Amino acid sequence: MAELATSAERRRPGPWGTAVRRLRKKKLAMAGLVIIAVVYGSGILAEWIAPYDQEVINVTAEDSDQPPSWEHPFGTDRLGRDRLTQSMFAARTTVVITMATLLTGGGLIGVGLGMLAGYRRGWIDAVIMRSGEVLSALPGLLMLILITATLRPRYDGWVLDFTDATGLDWVRDTGFADMVLIFGVLSLFFWVGTARIIRSQVLALRESEYILAAHAMGASTSRIIWKHLFPNILPIVVVGMSASLGAITSTEILLSYLGLGVNEASFGRMLFEGGSIRTLQAHPHLLLIPGAIVAALIFAFNLVGDALNDSLAPRGR
């Protein structure tokens, strides 16, 4: 009997296995994952799978503003550039900025400061949380626009001097420097929400017996935070970070639409180019196709975020 009980325990899935099983039963969430995988995969592999060179310009009448066809599934723009290729490289921009912002602002900064504030409390907690309250009290989107617009001319000058001195022209030509500026500014604001959630969880866990035992045995603060607290709040971290992806994506696209984001391929720039009334009437594919991609991607993020919340959050267990 003992052997049968041991075998049953081995077959029983753990918390993460149970969460994955619950997630797989949610058909809308799985559809959202497919959309995210397609868009992100095309962005990551854009350099190798794009059907055309994004720099090729054909301004002849037969090549400009073509509607969708077998040769150009997403059509072409007024310069004769293939819109499918542009969409793939725009997806690459979105992948880089969202992942960098999520890992720095939402992950490293937000999770780290949240755990530190919740565990140490006192003046450290007060400084971190008051700083977050100041940032959250500001109109976030307006501040992002103001900061980006203010920094942009000087930043572009620094990048130009850097590339001239080092010969690393790809930093400017590929839009990498623009991506660094955007995700740096986004990270400045997106850590606050994550830090608040993590702090509340750490405050609830810090008085647990295993935490008190680790402290009594002389474990350092960093060891208690990362070895004992972090594994227990990891589901909340996953849920919080997944919920932030849609907001980060829409903010990045809006900044590019306003001309403050990446100067190279981006969904915001594509929406701007096809956003005039005259262009929409004559060539609706220039706006509708990138708009549909953006809407589907943000909708997919929301679906997956809700499903992860139901599967991983305590109330969903």
C-alpha positions in Angstrom: 0.0 0.0 0.0 2.8 2.3 0.8 4.4 1.7 -2.6 1.0 2.4 -4.3 0.7 5.7 -2.3 4.2 6.7 -3.3 3.6 5.9 -6.9 0.3 8.0 -6.9 2.2 10.9 -5.3 4.8 10.7 -8.1 2.1 10.8 -10.8 0.3 13.7 -9.1 1.3 16.9 -11.0 2.8 19.8 -9.0 1.4 23.3 -8.8 3.0 24.3 -12.1 1.8 21.1 -13.8 -1.7 21.8 -12.5 -1.6 25.4 -13.8 -0.5 24.2 -17.2 -3.3 21.7 -17.4 -5.8 24.4 -16.5 -4.4 26.8 -19.0 -4.6 24.2 -21.8 -8.3 23.8 -21.2 -8.9 27.5 -21.9 -9.4 27.6 -25.7 -9.4 31.4 -26.0 -6.1 31.6 -24.1 -4.5 29.0 -26.3 -5.7 31.0 -29.4 -4.1 34.0 -27.8 -0.9 32.1 -27.3 -0.9 31.1 -31.0 -1.3 34.8 -32.0 1.5 35.9 -29.8 3.7 33.1 -31.0 3.1 33.9 -34.7 3.7 37.7 -34.2 6.7 37.3 -31.9 8.1 34.4 -34.0 7.9 36.4 -37.2 9.6 39.3 -35.4 12.5 37.2 -34.0 13.1 35.5 -37.4 12.4 38.5 -39.6 16.0 38.8 -40.8 15.8 35.2 -42.2 12.2 34.7 -43.3 11.1 38.1 -44.6 10.2 37.8 -48.3 11.8 41.0 -49.3 14.5 43.4 -48.3 12.9 46.1 -46.1 15.2 48.8 -47.6 14.2 48.1 -51.3 12.2 51.1 -52.7 10.2 50.8 -56.0 8.4 54.1 -56.7 7.1 53.1 -60.1 3.3 53.3 -60.6 2.9 49.6 -60.8 4.8 48.9 -57.5 3.4 51.7 -55.3 0.4 51.3 -53.1 -0.5 47.8 -54.4 -3.4 46.1 -52.7 -2.9 42.6 -51.1 -1.9 40.0 -53.7 -0.1 36.7 -53.9 3.1 38.4 -54.6 2.6 40.9 -51.7 0.1 39.4 -49.2 -0.1 42.7 -47.2 0.3 45.0 -50.3 2.9 47.7 -50.7 3.2 51.3 -49.5 3.7 54.4 -51.6 7.4 53.7 -51.9 6.8 50.2 -53.2 8.0 48.5 -50.0 6.5 45.2 -49.1 4.1 45.6 -46.1 4.5 42.0 -45.0 8.2 42.5 -44.6 7.6 45.8 -42.8 5.2 44.1 -40.4 7.8 41.4 -39.6 10.5 44.0 -38.8 7.9 46.0 -36.9 7.1 42.9 -34.8 10.8 42.6 -34.1 10.8 46.1 -32.7 7.9 45.3 -30.5 9.5 42.1 -29.3 12.8 43.8 -28.3 11.1 46.7 -26.5 8.4 44.7 -24.7 10.8 42.0 -23.5 13.5 44.5 -22.5 11.0 46.7 -20.6 9.4 43.6 -19.0 12.7 42.1 -17.8 14.1 45.4 -16.5 11.2 47.5 -15.3 8.6 44.9 -14.6 11.1 42.1 -13.6 14.5 43.1 -12.3 13.5 46.6 -10.9 9.9 45.9 -9.9 10.3 42.5 -8.4 13.6 43.4 -6.7 12.4 46.6 -5.1 9.1 45.0 -4.2 10.7 42.1 -2.3 13.2 44.4 -0.7 10.5 46.9 0.5 8.3 44.1 1.8 11.0 42.2 3.7 13.1 45.0 5.1 10.2 47.5 5.8 11.1 50.6 7.7 12.8 53.5 5.9 13.7 51.3 2.9 10.1 50.5 2.4 9.1 54.1 2.8 11.7 55.4 0.3 10.7 52.8 -2.4 7.0 53.1 -2.0 7.0 56.9 -1.7 9.1 57.1 -4.9 6.6 54.8 -6.6 3.7 56.9 -5.4 5.3 60.1 -6.8 5.7 58.4 -10.2 2.2 56.9 -10.2 0.7 60.3 -9.3 2.1 61.8 -12.5 0.1 61.4 -15.7 2.1 58.4 -17.0 1.5 58.7 -20.7 2.0 62.4 -20.8 5.2 62.1 -18.8 6.5 59.5 -21.2 5.8 61.7 -24.1 7.5 64.7 -22.5 10.5 62.8 -21.3 11.0 61.2 -24.7 10.5 64.4 -26.6 12.9 66.3 -24.3 15.6 63.7 -24.4 15.4 62.8 -28.1 17.4 65.6 -29.7 20.3 65.3 -27.2 20.2 61.5 -27.2 20.3 61.5 -31.1 23.4 63.7 -30.8 25.1 61.3 -28.4 24.3 58.3 -30.6 25.7 60.1 -33.7 28.9 61.0 -31.8 29.2 57.5 -30.6 28.8 55.8 -34.0 31.2 58.3 -35.6 33.8 57.6 -33.0 33.4 53.8 -33.0 32.3 53.0 -36.5 29.3 51.0 -35.1 26.8 52.4 -37.6 24.4 49.5 -37.1 23.5 50.9 -33.7 21.9 53.8 -35.4 20.9 52.2 -38.7 19.0 49.3 -37.2 17.1 51.4 -34.7 18.8 49.7 -31.8 19.7 53.1 -30.2 16.0 54.2 -30.4 14.9 50.9 -28.8 17.3 51.5 -25.9 15.8 55.0 -25.3 12.2 53.8 -25.4 12.6 50.8 -23.1 14.7 52.8 -20.7 11.9 55.5 -20.4 9.2 52.8 -20.2 11.1 51.0 -17.4 11.1 54.2 -15.4 7.3 54.0 -14.9 6.4 50.3 -15.4 8.1 49.0 -12.2 5.7 50.7 -9.8 2.7 48.4 -10.2 4.8 45.2 -10.1 6.6 46.5 -6.9 3.3 47.1 -5.1 2.0 43.6 -5.9 5.2 41.9 -4.9 5.5 44.0 -1.7 2.0 43.0 -0.5 2.8 39.3 -1.1 6.2 39.5 0.7 4.5 41.2 3.7 2.1 38.3 4.0 4.9 35.7 3.7 7.7 37.3 5.8 6.2 36.1 9.1 5.9 32.5 7.9 7.6 29.8 9.9 10.1 28.8 7.3 11.2 32.5 6.8 11.6 33.0 10.6 13.5 29.7 10.7 15.9 30.8 7.9 16.4 34.1 9.6 17.2 32.4 13.0 19.7 30.1 11.2 21.6 33.2 10.1 20.6 33.3 6.4 21.4 36.6 4.7 18.7 38.9 3.5 19.6 38.2 -0.2 19.4 34.4 0.4 16.0 34.7 2.2 14.6 36.9 -0.6 15.8 34.9 -3.6 15.9 31.3 -2.2 12.8 31.3 0.0 10.5 34.2 -0.8 10.9 34.4 -4.6 9.9 30.8 -5.4 6.6 31.3 -3.5 5.7 34.6 -5.2 6.8 33.5 -8.7 3.2 32.7 -9.8 2.2 36.3 -8.9 5.2 37.6 -10.8 4.2 35.7 -13.9 0.6 36.9 -13.7 1.7 40.5 -13.1 4.2 40.6 -15.9 1.9 39.0 -18.4 -0.8 41.6 -17.6 1.8 44.4 -18.3 2.6 43.2 -21.9 -0.5 44.8 -23.5 0.1 48.1 -21.8 3.8 48.2 -22.8 3.0 47.2 -26.4 0.3 49.9 -26.8 2.6 52.6 -25.2 5.5 51.7 -27.5 3.3 51.8 -30.6 1.8 55.2 -29.5 5.2 56.7 -29.0 6.2 55.5 -32.5 3.0 56.9 -34.0 3.8 60.3 -32.5 7.3 60.2 -34.0 9.0 59.7 -30.6 9.7 56.0 -30.9 11.8 53.9 -33.2 12.5 55.6 -36.5 12.9 52.3 -38.4 10.1 49.7 -38.9 7.5 49.9 -36.2 3.7 49.4 -36.1 3.2 52.9 -34.8 5.0 54.3 -37.9 3.0 52.1 -40.2 -0.3 53.3 -38.6 0.9 56.9 -39.0 1.7 56.4 -42.7 -1.7 54.9 -43.4 -3.8 57.0 -41.0 -4.8 60.0 -43.2 -8.4 60.1 -44.5 -7.2 60.3 -48.1 -4.9 57.3 -47.8 -7.6 55.3 -45.9 -10.1 55.9 -48.7 -7.7 55.1 -51.5 -5.6 52.4 -49.9 -7.3 51.0 -46.8 -4.9 48.1 -46.5 -2.1 50.5 -45.4 -4.0 51.2 -42.1 -6.3 48.2 -41.6 -3.7 45.4 -41.8 -1.2 46.8 -39.2 -4.2 47.9 -37.1 -5.6 44.4 -37.2 -2.2 43.0 -36.2 -1.9 45.4 -33.2 -5.5 44.8 -32.1 -5.1 41.0 -32.3 -1.8 41.1 -30.4 -3.1 43.3 -27.5 -6.3 41.3 -27.3 -4.2 38.1 -27.1 -2.1 39.5 -24.3 -5.3 40.3 -22.4 -6.7 36.8 -23.0 -3.5 35.1 -21.8 -3.1 37.4 -18.8 -6.7 36.6 -17.6 -6.1 32.9 -18.2 -2.8 32.9 -16.3 -4.5 34.8 -13.4 -7.1 32.1 -13.2 -4.6 29.3 -13.4 -1.8 30.6 -11.1 -3.4 33.1 -8.7 -4.4 31.6 -5.3 -8.1 32.1 -6.0 -7.8 29.9 -9.1 -6.4 26.9 -7.2 
